[in-house]
Amino acid sequence: MLIVIDVQNDAFDESGSNYTESAKKIMDGIAKRIDRAVANEESVIYTKNLYPDFEYDERSAAAIHFDEAIYPEFLERLEIYGDEYTKTFYGIPPEQAKNIYENYKEEVKTNHIIEFIGVETNVCVLANIMVIQNIFPEANMTVNKNLVAASNQDLHHKTLEILSNMNVFIVDDK
């Protein structure tokens, strides 16, 4: 199973409010990994971060909707082959987590691998790994360190180290 975290204009488009060069560097790898998941008939789950109401006090609705949109490089792949779960703030909320559990409990067996890719390593990737790890504690959680990114490289590396101490396998697939 592949879980793709927040591949939205926000981080991947140069006009996005949280654009980071490190996200741009992993873009092709993420697209290829999604394609491989589709070719191998893996389940693909993706998150879409929706901004909370108070954001509308600070910037325009058009800017928010732009940031919330899935980046065009990934849009068609995910809309056709993925299962979208929306969230506000960092992690998938309880009702969405329950839906994931119900939809995938038969697929996720002991030692089944769930791979995470996307952005931001130290925020949404971390938070969503914790959510999924709690609903599927028997699964092997993995993060491909070449397919996650953060705007702060120090926090990116520290988060990978923390995750490795939380029974998450950090892989180095290119």
Buried (B, 14 or more C-beta within 10 A) or exposed (E): BBBBBBBBBBBBBEEBBBBBEBBBEBBEBBBEBBEEBBEEEBBBBBBBBBBEEEBEEEEEEEBBEBBBBBBEBBBEBBEEBBBBBEBEEBBBBEEBBEBBBEEBEEEBEEEEBBBBBBBBBBBBBBBBBBBBBEBBEEBBBBBBBBBBBBBBEEBBBBBBEEBEEEEBEBEEEE
